[in-house]
Amino acid sequence: MRVSTKGQVVIPASLRESMGIEAGTRVTVRRQGLDLIFRPQTEDATRDLIEKLCGSTAGGFSMSDALIEERRAEDAQSGW
C-alpha cells in the first residue's frame, strides 16, 4: 500500500470484503508502537465499548455531590 499526497490509503478489496467494510463505513485508527491498527466501527463494536465503559467511573469523585455539599454549606452560613 502507498499513502497518497492527501494521506489516503487503499484497503485491498479482499480485506474489505472479509471485514465487511463498504463505502461509507467508519473506521477507527489506533497507533500501537510503530503499527497502525484499522478497525471498522460497527454497531457491535460500539455496543461492546459502551458495555466495557459502563460503570467504569462508579465510586469515584462526584462533582455533583461536591456541588450539592458546597451549596448546603453556603445555605447553612446564610441562615437559609
C-alpha positions in Angstrom: 0.0 0.0 0.0 1.0 3.6 -0.6 -0.1 6.7 1.1 -1.4 9.4 -1.3 -0.4 13.1 -1.1 -3.8 13.5 0.7 -2.9 10.9 3.3 -5.3 8.3 1.9 -4.7 4.6 1.7 -6.5 2.0 -0.3 -7.6 -1.1 1.5 -7.5 -4.1 -0.8 -10.9 -5.4 -1.9 -10.2 -8.9 -0.4 -9.6 -7.3 3.1 -12.6 -5.0 2.8 -14.9 -7.9 1.8 -13.6 -10.2 4.6 -14.2 -7.5 7.2 -17.5 -6.2 5.9 -16.1 -2.8 5.1 -18.2 -1.0 2.5 -18.2 2.6 1.1 -19.2 4.9 4.0 -18.1 2.5 6.8 -16.5 4.4 9.6 -13.1 3.1 10.6 -11.1 3.8 13.7 -7.3 4.0 13.6 -5.2 3.3 16.6 -1.4 3.5 17.0 0.3 0.6 18.7 4.0 1.2 18.8 5.0 1.5 15.1 1.8 -0.2 13.9 -1.4 1.4 12.8 -4.5 -0.7 13.6 -7.6 -0.1 11.5 -10.9 -1.3 12.8 -14.3 -0.9 11.3 -16.7 0.9 13.6 -19.7 -1.4 13.7 -22.7 -1.3 15.9 -21.5 -4.4 17.8 -18.1 -2.7 18.4 -19.8 0.5 19.6 -22.1 -1.5 21.9 -19.1 -3.5 23.3 -17.2 -0.3 24.0 -20.2 1.2 25.8 -20.7 -2.0 27.9 -16.9 -2.0 28.7 -17.1 1.6 29.9 -20.4 1.2 31.7 -19.8 1.7 35.4 -16.1 2.5 34.9 -16.4 5.7 36.9 -18.6 4.3 39.7 -17.3 5.0 43.2 -15.1 7.9 42.0 -15.3 11.6 42.9 -18.6 13.1 42.1 -18.7 16.7 41.1 -22.5 16.7 41.6 -22.1 15.6 45.2 -19.4 18.1 45.8 -21.5 20.9 44.4 -24.6 19.9 46.5 -22.4 19.8 49.6 -21.0 23.3 48.8 -24.4 24.7 48.3 -25.7 23.3 51.6 -22.8 24.8 53.4 -23.4 28.2 51.8 -27.1 27.9 52.8 -26.2 27.0 56.4 -23.9 30.0 56.6 -26.5 32.4 55.2 -29.2 31.1 57.5 -31.5 29.6 54.9 
